[in-house]
Amino acid sequence: MTRLVVSAAVAAVAVALVPGRAFAGPKPTHSIDQICAGMTTLDVMFNPAKHSFLVHYREETTVFDNAGKEQPEFGRWKDVQFARMQKMLYSHVKTKMAQQERVEEEWVAWKDGVGTQRKADGVSVLPYIVPQVYSNTTYATNLSLFIERELEWTSPSEGRDVPYATCLADTYFWTLPRLVVENKTKYSLRPEQELIDGALCHVIEWPGHDTVWVDTRCGFIARKRVFSFDGQSPVAELRNLDLKEVRPNLWLPQEQERRRFHQSAGGKGPAADKAGVKLLDKIRLVTVEFDKLTPEFFAVPMSEDQEIMISDGIRKMEYLRHPAGTDPVAQAYADATARQPRRPRRFWYLMNALVLGTLAAGAMTWWLTRFKSAPATEPAVSRPNSLPAPQDDTPTAR
């Protein structure tokens, strides 16, 4: 804190001594080599081969159209926990899109060559790192750190959209101090320090590509950085705000901002609008811990009383993990019974009507058949008590 006060006081005195003129900062006190060496302090603390760390931050993303108007329907909120220890990693992310009511959760872990990913009630077991985990390192990205070191591409889909990269490390060429060290002849140090957020900063730049404002009084952290990879227009701007010393000579920002700019159709400059901002990410650090993790931490949590479908990409099979104390056979029978299609109520009425109609038709047919087959009744005839003697019809001889 004392360093910040002194830096601000020096800037204020300089402005006061030169009235009516733009602020002219003091001469640099460090060379580019010294600045690169100072940056390694932050880089070492986030080196998973030497330290374990758990970073918890919240991120809000605002989207703007080409005219600079906010598009709230595309906004996003994230709560992220990211941890590294040696070659193990872990992330837990809660995400809420502006147009969604629910909050989606995802867990990812990588340990002993096995990757696990959990979403809702489903778990995937994979022989590679889930690529989505790399999008959960925004806080470290704004610090220009390569916390994914010692990891290699293992997913079949990784690297396909990066033709210049042969390994994961190739995609992080922009990290600090790596980019400066590997291109030292292209960087130069501006002749005066500049004031950023009340602090004097050394400015190192690769004209048309990269400009970094480094606070040498606060652990050589980059308070501001602007990328211009196409040689002309800015692509992104990173800001590290509200610095605090969390360990001796280790300063971390409590807030960050990342702006990504619209590009014109020809890729030769920002879109023709006032702001030019396409995406604005605001990050707030919740907690950060060093050297407190154990290997047991790097696992996807699964409750004992929850039913979970597991897709095993290593053994090429799927199975259902039942809650503790549940009979799998009885549970399967109950699930099968519950999934039986229920016939609509009108079908029941129709079937009853059909059965009754059939019975009625059968009864009517039987009755009509018996009526037609019965013999006709003859009328009663009155007969005398005795019959007359029969007459002899035999002819008489003459």
C-alpha positions in Angstrom: 0.0 0.0 0.0 2.9 2.4 0.8 4.3 1.8 -2.7 1.0 2.8 -4.2 0.8 6.0 -2.2 4.4 6.9 -3.1 3.7 6.3 -6.8 0.6 8.4 -6.8 2.4 11.1 -4.9 5.2 11.2 -7.4 2.8 11.5 -10.3 0.8 14.2 -8.5 4.0 16.2 -7.9 5.1 15.9 -11.5 1.8 17.2 -12.8 1.9 20.1 -10.3 5.4 21.1 -11.4 4.4 21.3 -15.0 1.2 23.3 -15.2 -0.6 23.5 -18.5 1.3 20.6 -20.0 0.5 16.9 -20.4 1.9 14.7 -17.7 5.5 13.8 -18.4 6.5 10.8 -16.3 10.0 10.1 -14.9 12.6 8.2 -16.8 12.5 4.3 -16.6 14.3 2.8 -13.7 14.4 -0.7 -15.0 15.6 -2.2 -18.3 13.6 -4.7 -20.4 15.7 -7.6 -19.0 15.1 -6.5 -15.4 11.3 -6.2 -16.1 11.2 -9.7 -17.6 13.2 -11.1 -14.6 10.7 -9.3 -12.2 7.7 -10.9 -14.0 8.9 -14.4 -13.1 7.8 -13.9 -9.5 4.2 -14.0 -10.5 4.9 -16.7 -13.0 6.6 -19.0 -10.5 3.7 -18.7 -7.9 1.3 -20.1 -10.6 3.7 -22.8 -11.7 1.9 -26.1 -10.8 5.2 -28.0 -10.7 6.3 -25.8 -7.7 3.0 -24.7 -6.1 -0.6 -25.8 -5.9 -3.3 -23.1 -6.2 -7.0 -22.7 -6.1 -8.5 -19.6 -7.7 -12.2 -18.6 -7.2 -13.6 -15.8 -9.2 -16.8 -14.5 -10.7 -17.1 -13.2 -14.3 -19.8 -11.1 -16.0 -19.8 -10.7 -19.8 -21.6 -7.9 -21.6 -22.1 -8.0 -25.4 -22.3 -5.0 -27.7 -23.4 -4.7 -31.3 -21.5 -2.8 -34.1 -23.1 0.4 -33.1 -21.9 0.1 -29.5 -25.4 -0.7 -28.1 -25.5 -3.3 -25.3 -27.3 -6.6 -26.1 -28.5 -7.8 -22.7 -30.1 -10.9 -24.1 -26.6 -12.3 -24.8 -25.1 -11.6 -21.4 -23.6 -14.3 -19.2 -22.6 -14.8 -15.6 -20.1 -17.4 -14.4 -18.8 -18.5 -11.0 -15.5 -20.4 -11.5 -13.2 -22.4 -9.3 -10.0 -23.6 -11.0 -7.2 -25.5 -9.3 -3.8 -27.0 -10.4 -1.3 -29.2 -8.6 1.5 -30.8 -10.6 -0.2 -32.4 -13.6 -3.7 -32.6 -12.0 -6.4 -30.0 -12.6 -9.9 -29.3 -11.4 -12.7 -26.8 -12.3 -16.2 -26.2 -11.1 -18.3 -23.7 -13.0 -21.7 -22.3 -12.5 -23.1 -20.6 -15.6 -26.2 -18.6 -16.2 -27.1 -17.1 -19.5 -29.3 -14.0 -19.7 -32.2 -15.9 -21.4 -32.1 -18.9 -19.1 -33.8 -19.2 -15.7 -31.7 -22.1 -14.4 -28.0 -22.1 -13.4 -26.0 -24.9 -15.1 -23.1 -26.6 -13.3 -20.1 -28.5 -14.6 -17.3 -30.3 -12.9 -14.1 -31.3 -14.7 -11.1 -33.2 -13.3 -7.9 -34.6 -14.7 -5.8 -37.0 -12.6 -3.6 -40.1 -13.3 -4.4 -40.0 -17.0 -8.2 -40.1 -16.5 -10.5 -37.2 -17.3 -14.0 -36.9 -15.8 -16.7 -34.4 -16.6 -20.0 -34.1 -14.8 -23.1 -32.3 -15.9 -26.4 -32.6 -14.0 -27.0 -36.4 -13.5 -24.5 -37.6 -16.1 -20.8 -38.3 -15.8 -18.3 -38.9 -18.6 -15.1 -40.8 -18.0 -12.5 -40.1 -20.7 -8.9 -40.9 -21.6 -8.1 -37.2 -22.2 -8.6 -33.8 -20.7 -12.0 -32.2 -21.4 -11.1 -29.3 -23.7 -13.7 -27.0 -22.1 -11.6 -26.7 -19.0 -9.3 -24.3 -20.7 -12.0 -21.7 -21.0 -12.2 -21.5 -17.2 -8.8 -19.8 -16.7 -9.9 -16.2 -17.5 -8.3 -14.8 -14.3 -4.9 -16.2 -15.2 -5.3 -15.2 -18.8 -5.7 -11.6 -17.8 -2.5 -11.9 -15.8 -0.9 -13.2 -19.0 0.1 -16.5 -17.3 0.5 -20.0 -18.7 -1.0 -22.1 -15.9 -1.7 -24.9 -18.4 1.9 -25.8 -18.6 3.0 -29.4 -18.3 -0.3 -30.5 -20.0 -0.5 -31.7 -23.5 -3.3 -32.1 -26.0 -4.9 -35.5 -25.6 -8.4 -34.9 -27.0 -8.9 -35.8 -30.7 -10.5 -32.4 -31.4 -7.8 -30.2 -29.8 -5.6 -28.1 -32.0 -7.6 -28.5 -35.2 -8.5 -24.8 -35.3 -4.9 -23.7 -34.6 -2.9 -24.6 -37.7 0.3 -23.0 -36.4 0.4 -25.1 -33.2 1.9 -28.5 -32.7 1.3 -28.7 -29.0 -0.7 -26.9 -26.3 2.2 -24.6 -25.3 2.3 -23.1 -28.9 -1.1 -21.6 -28.4 0.2 -19.6 -25.3 2.9 -17.7 -27.2 1.4 -14.4 -25.9 2.1 -15.1 -22.2 4.5 -13.0 -20.1 7.4 -12.8 -20.0 7.6 -15.4 -22.7 6.6 -13.2 -25.6 9.0 -10.5 -24.6 11.9 -12.8 -24.0 11.4 -14.6 -27.3 11.1 -11.4 -29.3 13.4 -9.1 -27.3 14.8 -7.4 -30.4 11.3 -6.3 -31.4 10.4 -4.7 -28.1 11.5 -1.3 -26.9 11.1 0.7 -23.7 9.3 4.0 -23.9 11.5 6.9 -22.6 9.0 7.9 -19.9 6.9 6.1 -17.3 3.1 6.5 -17.7 0.4 6.8 -15.2 -2.2 3.9 -15.2 -4.9 3.9 -12.5 -2.8 6.2 -10.3 0.4 4.2 -10.6 3.6 4.9 -12.6 4.3 2.2 -15.0 7.1 1.2 -17.4 5.9 0.8 -20.9 7.3 -1.9 -23.2 6.0 -2.3 -26.7 6.3 -4.1 -29.9 4.9 -1.4 -32.2 1.7 -2.5 -33.9 1.5 -5.8 -31.9 1.8 -5.5 -28.2 2.0 -2.8 -25.5 2.4 -3.6 -21.8 2.2 -1.2 -18.9 4.2 -2.8 -16.0 4.1 -1.6 -12.4 7.6 -2.4 -11.1 6.6 -1.3 -7.6 3.9 -3.9 -7.3 5.5 -7.2 -8.2 6.1 -6.3 -11.9 2.4 -6.9 -12.7 0.9 -5.8 -16.0 -1.7 -3.2 -15.1 -2.7 -2.8 -18.7 -2.0 -4.6 -21.9 -3.2 -4.0 -25.5 -2.9 -6.6 -28.3 -2.8 -5.6 -32.0 -1.8 -8.8 -33.7 -2.7 -7.6 -37.2 -0.2 -4.7 -36.9 -2.8 -1.9 -36.9 -6.0 -2.2 -34.9 -6.4 -3.3 -31.2 -7.8 -6.8 -30.8 -8.1 -6.9 -27.0 -7.3 -4.8 -23.9 -6.6 -6.3 -20.4 -6.8 -4.3 -17.2 -5.7 -5.5 -13.7 -7.3 -3.3 -11.0 -7.3 -2.9 -7.3 -3.9 -4.6 -6.6 -3.3 -6.2 -3.2 -0.2 -7.8 -1.8 -1.3 -11.3 -0.9 2.2 -12.5 -0.1 5.5 -10.7 0.1 6.1 -9.2 -3.3 3.1 -11.1 -4.8 0.5 -8.6 -5.9 -2.8 -9.8 -7.4 -5.7 -7.8 -8.8 -9.0 -8.0 -7.0 -10.8 -6.9 -10.2 -10.1 -7.3 -13.9 -11.5 -6.0 -17.1 -11.1 -7.5 -20.6 -12.3 -5.8 -23.7 -12.4 -7.4 -27.1 -13.0 -5.2 -30.1 -15.0 -5.4 -33.2 -12.9 -5.7 -36.4 -13.8 -4.2 -39.7 -14.6 -6.4 -42.7 -11.1 -6.1 -44.0 -9.5 -6.7 -40.6 -7.7 -3.3 -40.8 -9.2 -1.5 -37.8 -12.0 -1.3 -35.2 -15.6 -1.1 -36.4 -16.7 2.5 -37.2 -18.4 3.2 -33.9 -17.6 5.2 -30.8 -16.5 2.4 -28.5 -15.6 -0.5 -30.8 -16.1 -2.9 -27.9 -17.6 -6.2 -28.8 -17.3 -8.0 -25.4 -16.6 -6.7 -22.0 -15.7 -9.2 -19.3 -15.6 -8.0 -15.7 -13.9 -10.4 -13.2 -14.0 -10.2 -9.5 -11.6 -12.3 -7.4 -13.3 -14.1 -4.5 -10.4 -16.1 -3.0 -7.0 -17.5 -3.9 -5.1 -20.2 -2.0 -1.6 -21.5 -2.5 -0.1 -24.8 -1.3 -3.2 -26.1 0.5 -4.4 -28.8 -1.8 -4.0 -32.5 -1.7 -4.4 -35.1 -4.5 -7.8 -36.1 -3.1 -9.2 -32.7 -4.0 -8.9 -33.5 -7.8 -12.0 -35.5 -8.3 -15.6 -34.9 -9.5 -18.0 -35.0 -6.6 -20.8 -37.6 -6.7 -23.4 -37.9 -3.9 -24.0 -41.3 -2.4 -27.8 -40.8 -2.5 -27.9 -39.7 -6.2 -28.6 -41.8 -9.2 -26.0 -41.1 -11.9 -25.6 -42.3 -15.5 -22.0 -42.9 -16.3 -20.6 -43.0 -19.9 -17.3 -44.8 -19.7 -15.2 -43.8 -22.7 -12.3 -45.9 -21.6 -14.0 -49.2 -21.3 -16.6 -48.3 -24.0 -19.7 -48.9 -21.9 -22.5 -47.1 -20.1 -24.0 -48.0 -16.8 -26.2 -46.6 -14.0 -24.8 -46.0 -10.6 -27.6 -46.4 -8.1 -27.8 -44.6 -4.8 -26.3 -46.4 -1.8 -28.7 -49.0 -0.3 -30.7 -49.3 -3.5 -31.5 -52.8 -5.0 -30.5 -52.4 -8.7 -33.0 -55.1 -9.9 -35.9 -53.6 -8.0 -34.9 -50.1 -9.2 -34.7 -51.3 -12.8 -38.2 -52.9 -12.5 -39.6 -49.8 -11.0 -38.1 -47.6 -13.8 -39.4 -50.0 -16.5 -42.9 -50.0 -15.0 -42.9 -46.2 -14.7 -41.9 -45.8 -18.3 -44.8 -48.0 -19.7 -46.9 -45.8 -22.0 -50.2 -44.9 -20.4 -53.3 -45.2 -22.7 -55.6 -42.3 -22.8 -58.9 -42.6 -20.9 -61.0 -42.3 -24.0 -59.4 -45.6 -25.2 -60.8 -47.3 -22.1 -64.3 -46.1 -22.9 -63.9 -47.2 -26.5 -62.8 -50.6 -25.6 -65.7 -51.1 -23.1 -68.2 -49.9 -25.7 -66.8 -52.3 -28.3 -67.0 -55.3 -25.9 -70.6 -54.5 -24.9 -71.6 -53.9 -28.4 -70.1 -57.3 -29.4 -72.0 -59.1 -26.6 -75.3 -57.4 -27.5 -74.9 -58.3 -31.2 -74.1 -61.9 -30.3 -77.2 -62.1 -28.0 -79.5 -60.7 -30.7 -78.1 -63.1 -33.4 -78.6 -66.1 -31.1 -82.2 -65.1 -30.3 -83.2 -64.5 -34.0 -81.6 -67.9 -35.0 -83.7 -69.8 -32.4 -86.9 -68.0 -33.5 -86.6 -68.9 -37.2 -85.8 -72.6 -36.6 -88.9 -73.4 -34.3 -91.8 -75.6 -36.1 -95.2 -73.9 -37.0 -98.2 -74.8 -34.6 -101.1 -76.6 -36.4 -104.8 -75.5 -35.6 -106.8 -77.8 -33.4 -109.4 -80.2 -35.3 -112.7 -81.5 -33.8 -112.9 -85.3 -34.2 -115.9 -87.6 -33.4 -115.7 -90.3 -30.8 -116.1 -93.1 -33.3 -115.2 -93.4 -37.0 -117.6 -94.7 -39.7 -116.9 -98.2 -41.0 -114.9 -98.3 -44.1 -116.7 -99.0 -47.3 -115.8 -102.0 -49.5 -114.8 -100.8 -52.9 -114.3 -104.3 -54.4 -116.3 -104.7 -57.5 -119.2 -107.3 -57.4 -119.5 -110.2 -60.0 -122.6 -110.3 -62.0 
